[in-house]
């Protein structure tokens, strides 16, 4: 089922029952949490805003929608930090590139790859998120480097009225549910700091 609504209820659905550090969080609280979760992940690229935005037909700017395969999803977000939703909160996810290679070879050869009983399951819920300052995608590492602030101080800095008088700040996330190597659900939300917190 594809959901198109953008509300804080979406994120609460995934985290209210969680026992981890993001238990019962709102989008604003998630932003603060992500300052910690994304810290130290400087080797990944930050997605463009449109790549993780979902249109009214349920497709992201990167061309992913319900029915996309795991391989298509991974290729669309190659090099981007992906977090997996677990009982302990969000943890960095390493894509199964072997599956992607097999899918590409299968398409090129038009011959199904050998199936094995020990195939890796990719079922789960995954999140891709980013901050956009003055419409430019920026990593938490870069924000910390530019401001000289720690992860603990960063969210308060971004929400400060003096900072928002000179800058636009948006935090955006998109969640992907994958079942049997197929994207079955995409939801997302964003927080415009200038509108909501200023």
C-alpha positions, 0 to 999 in steps of 0.5 A: 500500500502506498501512502502519500501523506506527509505528517509527523504521524508517519515517523511516530508510527515507526518509532513510538513502539521502539525501545531505542533512542528515538522512542516516541519522537516527532520530526523535530526530535528526529532531527536532533537524533539524526545529528547524532546518528549521521555524525561520522558518516562523511564518506557518503554523499548527501542526496539532493532534495528531489531524490528523496521527495515523493510525488503524489503518484508515490514516486521519488525523484530518483525514480523509485516507487512501490514495485521497484526492486531492491537492486533498483532501489540500491542503484538509485541511492548508490553512495547515500547513507541509508539507515535501517529501522531496528528495535534499537533505533536507526543503524547504518545499513550496508547495501547487498551489492552482490544482489545488485550485481546478480540482478544486473547479470540476470538482466544482461543474460536473460538467464535467471541466477541460481537460486539458493535457500540461503539467499539474503533477506532484504526485508525491512524499513530503511530511511534516507535523510538529509539537511538542506541549508539554503537549499544546498544538501549538507552532511552533519559532518560538514555542518559541525565542521563549518560551525565548530559545534558538537553533535549535541549543540547542532540542532539547537544552532540550526533552530536558533532564530538568529541563524534562521534570520539569515538561512533557510533550513529544511530536514527531509527524510523518506522511509522505504519498506522492502518485502521479498526484495520489492519496495512495498511502501514509501513515506516521507516528511520534512521539517521547514525550520523557518516556518515551524521553529522560527 
